[in-house]
């Protein structure tokens, strides 16, 4: 996990553009990634609207830092 966060951080060093994540992974992975979030910079997470209650598709669920 630490290697992934470091790789993302190094690839974004020049532009520091916001990171957009669409994660389909176990909760343990997302928890550990969240612990490394400060080093990732501005990050936006998305979730899929499976029920179609909000028009379907992906919607922003959380932008970090808060």
N, C-alpha and C positions, 0 to 999 in steps of 0.2 A: 504494500500500500504506500509506504513512504517513497519507494522508487517511482511509482506512478505519479504521485503529487509532485515530486522533484522534476520529472520529465515534463509534465504539463507546465510547471512554473518556468522552466528553462526555455520552452518553446514559445512562451508568451512574454518573455522578458523585454523584447523590443517594443511591441505595440501596446501591451497591457490592455488589450481589448477585453471586454467582458467575456467570461466563459459561460456557454450555454450547455446545460446537461440534460439529456433525456436518458434516464437510467432505468434499465430493466435488469436488476441484480438483487441478490439477497440483501435483507435489511442490515446484516452485519457489515457488508461491504459499504453501504451508503453511510452507516454510522462512522466507520473508520475514515472514510473520505471526508466526512463532515468535520472530524477532528483535525484534519489537515487544511481545512478551508481558508484560514487566515493567510497561508502561504500561496493560495491559488488566486487571491484577489477577488474582484467583483465577480460573483457567480449567480446565475439565474437557473433555477430548477423548474422543470415542466412536468406535468402529469397529463395522462390521457383521459379524456372524458368518455369512459366506456358506456355510460347510460345515455349519453346524448342530452343531458339536462341543460347544458350550456352550449349547444350547437355542435357538439362532437369535436374531435381533434384534440390537439395539445393546447393546454392553457398554462400560463405561468402560475406556479404554486408557491414559490419562495424566491426572493432575491436577497443575496447576502453580500456584504454585511448588512444587517438590519438597521 
